[in-house]
Amino acid sequence: MDITLMYYLIPSLIMFCCGVYGFITRKNMIAILISLELMLNAVDINFVVFNRFLFPGQLEGMFFTLFAIAIAAAETALAIAIIINIFRVAKNIDVRDLTKMKF
């Protein structure tokens, strides 16, 4: 049985759609951040899969994915630090309540 490109793209598409749905519907900043990470992971899967199928002997997609994961980890750390500071000030991390922080 030959594994085609669709066996990888369909789960990646489902992951990305779940991330978009979570990003749009959630009001909690932590849940929004998790949804964003889910979308980034789906994109990373696509990088690796397309590299594997288009250029089987090369590793550019793999290295690009490693850099994307490192950047996503740094972004997550920064976002969590911002969320912690917002929680200290507002005592809530609901997105609807962030307008109260305007001067």
N, CA and C atoms as an extended XYZ file, in Angstrom:
309
Properties=species:S:1:pos:R:3:atomname:S:1:resname:S:1:resid:I:1 pbc="F F F"
N         0.839       -1.183        0.000 N   MET     1
C         0.000        0.000        0.000 CA  MET     1
C         0.877        1.237        0.000 C   MET     1
N         0.644        2.084       -0.944 N   ASP     2
C         1.438        3.299       -1.099 CA  ASP     2
C         0.772        4.446       -0.346 C   ASP     2
N         1.529        5.095        0.496 N   ILE     3
C         1.005        6.225        1.258 CA  ILE     3
C         1.122        7.475        0.392 C   ILE     3
N        -0.007        8.088        0.110 N   THR     4
C        -0.001        9.270       -0.741 CA  THR     4
C         0.036       10.536        0.113 C   THR     4
N         0.071       11.639       -0.578 N   LEU     5
C         0.147       12.942        0.072 CA  LEU     5
C        -1.105       13.251        0.888 C   LEU     5
N        -2.242       12.749        0.458 N   MET     6
C        -3.502       13.042        1.132 CA  MET     6
C        -3.575       12.463        2.538 C   MET     6
N        -2.861       11.357        2.793 N   TYR     7
C        -2.867       10.770        4.130 CA  TYR     7
C        -2.237       11.717        5.161 C   TYR     7
N        -1.430       12.641        4.713 N   TYR     8
C        -0.814       13.621        5.602 CA  TYR     8
C        -1.544       14.955        5.580 C   TYR     8
N        -2.054       15.331        4.418 N   LEU     9
C        -2.678       16.646        4.293 CA  LEU     9
C        -4.050       16.719        4.944 C   LEU     9
N        -4.802       15.644        4.925 N   ILE    10
C        -6.142       15.654        5.528 CA  ILE    10
C        -6.056       15.869        7.047 C   ILE    10
N        -5.219       15.121        7.797 N   PRO    11
C        -5.120       15.421        9.241 CA  PRO    11
C        -4.573       16.818        9.522 C   PRO    11
N        -3.654       17.279        8.678 N   SER    12
C        -3.131       18.629        8.852 CA  SER    12
C        -4.222       19.672        8.613 C   SER    12
N        -5.049       19.440        7.631 N   LEU    13
C        -6.164       20.351        7.367 CA  LEU    13
C        -7.153       20.351        8.520 C   LEU    13
N        -7.436       19.180        9.068 N   ILE    14
C        -8.340       19.088       10.213 CA  ILE    14
C        -7.757       19.831       11.416 C   ILE    14
N        -6.451       19.660       11.655 N   MET    15
C        -5.792       20.381       12.756 CA  MET    15
C        -5.890       21.884       12.561 C   MET    15
N        -5.622       22.335       11.336 N   PHE    16
C        -5.650       23.766       11.060 CA  PHE    16
C        -7.062       24.321       11.235 C   PHE    16
N        -8.071       23.595       10.747 N   CYS    17
C        -9.459       24.059       10.880 CA  CYS    17
C        -9.891       24.097       12.345 C   CYS    17
N        -9.468       23.110       13.131 N   CYS    18
C        -9.770       23.138       14.564 CA  CYS    18
C        -9.105       24.333       15.236 C   CYS    18
N        -7.880       24.659       14.819 N   GLY    19
C        -7.193       25.824       15.359 CA  GLY    19
C        -7.888       27.127       15.005 C   GLY    19
N        -8.340       27.246       13.764 N   VAL    20
C        -9.061       28.456       13.348 CA  VAL    20
C       -10.371       28.580       14.114 C   VAL    20
N       -11.095       27.471       14.253 N   TYR    21
C       -12.355       27.495       14.995 CA  TYR    21
C       -12.127       27.901       16.453 C   TYR    21
N       -11.101       27.334       17.070 N   GLY    22
C       -10.791       27.688       18.451 CA  GLY    22
C       -10.353       29.134       18.594 C   GLY    22
N        -9.593       29.625       17.623 N   PHE    23
C        -9.118       31.009       17.666 CA  PHE    23
C       -10.277       31.990       17.556 C   PHE    23
N       -11.258       31.660       16.723 N   ILE    24
C       -12.380       32.567       16.506 CA  ILE    24
C       -13.395       32.508       17.653 C   ILE    24
N       -13.642       31.328       18.191 N   THR    25
C       -14.736       31.178       19.157 CA  THR    25
C       -14.324       31.362       20.607 C   THR    25
N       -13.095       31.189       20.955 N   ARG    26
C       -12.683       31.257       22.361 CA  ARG    26
C       -12.521       32.696       22.817 C   ARG    26
N       -12.788       32.924       24.101 N   LYS    27
C       -12.614       34.239       24.700 CA  LYS    27
C       -11.468       34.261       25.706 C   LYS    27
N       -10.976       33.111       26.091 N   ASN    28
C        -9.869       32.999       27.027 CA  ASN    28
C        -8.554       33.101       26.249 C   ASN    28
N        -7.643       33.920       26.717 N   MET    29
C        -6.398       34.121       25.983 CA  MET    29
C        -5.522       32.876       25.914 C   MET    29
N        -5.548       32.056       26.939 N   ILE    30
C        -4.766       30.820       26.917 CA  ILE    30
C        -5.321       29.875       25.848 C   ILE    30
N        -6.635       29.761       25.746 N   ALA    31
C        -7.246       28.913       24.721 CA  ALA    31
C        -6.953       29.449       23.320 C   ALA    31
N        -6.939       30.759       23.167 N   ILE    32
C        -6.587       31.360       21.880 CA  ILE    32
C        -5.141       31.043       21.527 C   ILE    32
N        -4.258       31.106       22.502 N   LEU    33
C        -2.851       30.786       22.266 CA  LEU    33
C        -2.671       29.317       21.890 C   LEU    33
N        -3.390       28.422       22.536 N   ILE    34
C        -3.319       27.003       22.195 CA  ILE    34
C        -3.840       26.772       20.773 C   ILE    34
N        -4.900       27.462       20.394 N   SER    35
C        -5.425       27.336       19.036 CA  SER    35
C        -4.429       27.843       18.006 C   SER    35
N        -3.750       28.908       18.322 N   LEU    36
C        -2.725       29.434       17.428 CA  LEU    36
C        -1.573       28.444       17.270 C   LEU    36
N        -1.180       27.808       18.362 N   GLU    37
C        -0.118       26.803       18.287 CA  GLU    37
C        -0.569       25.590       17.474 C   GLU    37
N        -1.835       25.231       17.562 N   LEU    38
C        -2.357       24.128       16.766 CA  LEU    38
C        -2.269       24.449       15.275 C   LEU    38
N        -2.577       25.682       14.911 N   MET    39
C        -2.461       26.087       13.513 CA  MET    39
C        -1.001       26.066       13.053 C   MET    39
N        -0.089       26.531       13.901 N   LEU    40
C         1.330       26.518       13.536 CA  LEU    40
C         1.854       25.099       13.381 C   LEU    40
N         1.404       24.172       14.210 N   ASN    41
C         1.826       22.783       14.087 CA  ASN    41
C         1.300       22.153       12.801 C   ASN    41
N         0.092       22.512       12.393 N   ALA    42
C        -0.441       22.011       11.132 CA  ALA    42
C         0.391       22.507        9.957 C   ALA    42
N         0.817       23.748       10.020 N   VAL    43
C         1.667       24.298        8.964 CA  VAL    43
C         3.029       23.607        8.960 C   VAL    43
N         3.577       23.322       10.126 N   ASP    44
C         4.851       22.605       10.203 CA  ASP    44
C         4.749       21.210        9.603 C   ASP    44
N         3.635       20.533        9.828 N   ILE    45
C         3.431       19.219        9.212 CA  ILE    45
C         3.433       19.350        7.694 C   ILE    45
N         2.799       20.393        7.176 N   ASN    46
C         2.783       20.599        5.730 CA  ASN    46
C         4.180       20.858        5.181 C   ASN    46
N         5.003       21.623        5.902 N   PHE    47
C         6.376       21.850        5.459 CA  PHE    47
C         7.126       20.533        5.305 C   PHE    47
N         7.026       19.690        6.295 N   VAL    48
C         7.756       18.425        6.276 CA  VAL    48
C         7.214       17.507        5.182 C   VAL    48
N         5.900       17.434        5.049 N   VAL    49
C         5.305       16.535        4.060 CA  VAL    49
C         5.654       16.960        2.642 C   VAL    49
N         5.535       18.245        2.345 N   PHE    50
C         5.860       18.698        0.994 CA  PHE    50
C         7.348       18.547        0.703 C   PHE    50
N         8.193       18.757        1.686 N   ASN    51
C         9.617       18.526        1.475 CA  ASN    51
C         9.886       17.051        1.187 C   ASN    51
N         9.226       16.177        1.923 N   ARG    52
C         9.434       14.734        1.766 CA  ARG    52
C         8.978       14.237        0.402 C   ARG    52
N         7.847       14.769       -0.103 N   PHE    53
C         7.322       14.301       -1.372 CA  PHE    53
C         7.940       15.001       -2.574 C   PHE    53
N         8.303       16.276       -2.454 N   LEU    54
C         8.857       16.995       -3.599 CA  LEU    54
C        10.364       16.808       -3.738 C   LEU    54
N        11.068       16.814       -2.608 N   PHE    55
C        12.527       16.680       -2.618 CA  PHE    55
C        12.938       15.616       -1.616 C   PHE    55
N        12.825       14.332       -1.965 N   PRO    56
C        13.011       13.260       -0.975 CA  PRO    56
C        14.402       13.202       -0.349 C   PRO    56
N        15.434       13.620       -1.049 N   GLY    57
C        16.781       13.491       -0.511 CA  GLY    57
C        17.280       14.708        0.238 C   GLY    57
N        16.500       15.775        0.269 N   GLN    58
C        16.963       17.014        0.874 CA  GLN    58
C        16.211       17.287        2.169 C   GLN    58
N        16.793       18.156        2.994 N   LEU    59
C        16.228       18.399        4.322 CA  LEU    59
C        15.826       19.855        4.567 C   LEU    59
N        15.628       20.639        3.513 N   GLU    60
C        15.293       22.053        3.715 CA  GLU    60
C        13.976       22.229        4.474 C   GLU    60
N        12.968       21.446        4.155 N   GLY    61
C        11.686       21.544        4.845 CA  GLY    61
C        11.800       21.173        6.313 C   GLY    61
N        12.666       20.196        6.600 N   MET    62
C        12.859       19.786        7.990 CA  MET    62
C        13.524       20.908        8.794 C   MET    62
N        14.556       21.521        8.212 N   PHE    63
C        15.241       22.602        8.918 CA  PHE    63
C        14.335       23.814        9.083 C   PHE    63
N        13.555       24.118        8.053 N   PHE    64
C        12.621       25.231        8.152 CA  PHE    64
C        11.593       24.974        9.244 C   PHE    64
N        11.158       23.734        9.363 N   THR    65
C        10.210       23.379       10.413 CA  THR    65
C        10.839       23.513       11.787 C   THR    65
N        12.092       23.123       11.940 N   LEU    66
C        12.771       23.285       13.231 CA  LEU    66
C        12.879       24.750       13.622 C   LEU    66
N        13.198       25.610       12.658 N   PHE    67
C        13.247       27.043       12.945 CA  PHE    67
C        11.855       27.574       13.293 C   PHE    67
N        10.829       27.097       12.597 N   ALA    68
C         9.464       27.534       12.882 CA  ALA    68
C         9.033       27.098       14.279 C   ALA    68
N         9.424       25.900       14.689 N   ILE    69
C         9.098       25.430       16.037 CA  ILE    69
C         9.816       26.272       17.085 C   ILE    69
N        11.079       26.623       16.824 N   ALA    70
C        11.825       27.461       17.771 CA  ALA    70
C        11.197       28.844       17.892 C   ALA    70
N        10.793       29.413       16.779 N   ILE    71
C        10.148       30.725       16.806 CA  ILE    71
C         8.803       30.636       17.512 C   ILE    71
N         8.054       29.564       17.274 N   ALA    72
C         6.762       29.391       17.945 CA  ALA    72
C         6.943       29.236       19.451 C   ALA    72
N         8.003       28.561       19.875 N   ALA    73
C         8.263       28.415       21.313 CA  ALA    73
C         8.590       29.765       21.941 C   ALA    73
N         9.398       30.569       21.253 N   ALA    74
C         9.715       31.907       21.765 CA  ALA    74
C         8.463       32.782       21.794 C   ALA    74
N         7.634       32.681       20.774 N   GLU    75
C         6.397       33.451       20.733 CA  GLU    75
C         5.460       33.035       21.862 C   GLU    75
N         5.388       31.756       22.132 N   THR    76
C         4.533       31.264       23.215 CA  THR    76
C         5.019       31.760       24.566 C   THR    76
N         6.320       31.733       24.780 N   ALA    77
C         6.863       32.225       26.050 CA  ALA    77
C         6.555       33.710       26.233 C   ALA    77
N         6.706       34.480       25.174 N   LEU    78
C         6.402       35.907       25.246 CA  LEU    78
C         4.910       36.146       25.472 C   LEU    78
N         4.062       35.391       24.789 N   ALA    79
C         2.616       35.552       24.955 CA  ALA    79
C         2.171       35.176       26.363 C   ALA    79
N         2.738       34.118       26.913 N   ILE    80
C         2.370       33.735       28.280 CA  ILE    80
C         2.830       34.792       29.276 C   ILE    80
N         3.992       35.394       29.052 N   ALA    81
C         4.450       36.474       29.931 CA  ALA    81
C         3.499       37.668       29.860 C   ALA    81
N         3.029       37.997       28.668 N   ILE    82
C         2.077       39.097       28.523 CA  ILE    82
C         0.753       38.758       29.204 C   ILE    82
N         0.297       37.524       29.038 N   ILE    83
C        -0.959       37.097       29.659 CA  ILE    83
C        -0.851       37.139       31.181 C   ILE    83
N         0.287       36.738       31.724 N   ILE    84
C         0.484       36.792       33.176 CA  ILE    84
C         0.435       38.230       33.674 C   ILE    84
N         1.059       39.150       32.948 N   ASN    85
C         1.018       40.553       33.348 CA  ASN    85
C        -0.387       41.135       33.233 C   ASN    85
N        -1.132       40.741       32.210 N   ILE    86
C        -2.518       41.194       32.087 CA  ILE    86
C        -3.348       40.660       33.248 C   ILE    86
N        -3.107       39.403       33.628 N   PHE    87
C        -3.851       38.820       34.743 CA  PHE    87
C        -3.539       39.537       36.051 C   PHE    87
N        -2.304       39.964       36.225 N   ARG    88
C        -1.948       40.693       37.449 CA  ARG    88
C        -2.691       42.018       37.548 C   ARG    88
N        -2.886       42.672       36.417 N   VAL    89
C        -3.553       43.969       36.421 CA  VAL    89
C        -5.071       43.819       36.448 C   VAL    89
N        -5.618       42.981       35.564 N   ALA    90
C        -7.068       42.921       35.385 CA  ALA    90
C        -7.737       41.814       36.186 C   ALA    90
N        -6.952       40.879       36.741 N   LYS    91
C        -7.486       39.720       37.480 CA  LYS    91
C        -8.404       38.855       36.620 C   LYS    91
N        -8.236       38.933       35.298 N   ASN    92
C        -9.050       38.165       34.367 CA  ASN    92
C        -8.305       38.097       33.039 C   ASN    92
N        -8.456       36.997       32.309 N   ILE    93
C        -7.800       36.900       31.001 CA  ILE    93
C        -8.818       36.713       29.888 C   ILE    93
N       -10.023       37.190       30.129 N   ASP    94
C       -11.065       37.143       29.109 CA  ASP    94
C       -10.816       38.277       28.114 C   ASP    94
N       -10.885       37.957       26.839 N   VAL    95
C       -10.586       38.943       25.803 CA  VAL    95
C       -11.588       40.091       25.825 C   VAL    95
N       -12.821       39.822       26.170 N   ARG    96
C       -13.843       40.877       26.200 CA  ARG    96
C       -13.562       41.919       27.274 C   ARG    96
N       -12.838       41.558       28.311 N   ASP    97
C       -12.559       42.492       29.404 CA  ASP    97
C       -11.290       43.314       29.192 C   ASP    97
N       -10.593       43.100       28.096 N   LEU    98
C        -9.350       43.844       27.876 CA  LEU    98
C        -9.581       45.301       27.540 C   LEU    98
N       -10.764       45.669       27.117 N   THR    99
C       -11.037       47.084       26.818 CA  THR    99
C       -11.029       47.920       28.084 C   THR    99
N       -11.166       47.294       29.233 N   LYS   100
C       -11.119       48.014       30.507 CA  LYS   100
C        -9.707       48.530       30.806 C   LYS   100
N        -8.699       47.980       30.144 N   MET   101
C        -7.321       48.360       30.420 CA  MET   101
C        -6.896       49.607       29.639 C   MET   101
N        -7.733       50.114       28.739 N   LYS   102
C        -7.385       51.298       27.973 CA  LYS   102
C        -7.326       52.515       28.890 C   LYS   102
N        -6.445       53.428       28.576 N   PHE   103
C        -6.303       54.637       29.391 CA  PHE   103
C        -7.291       55.685       28.966 C   PHE   103
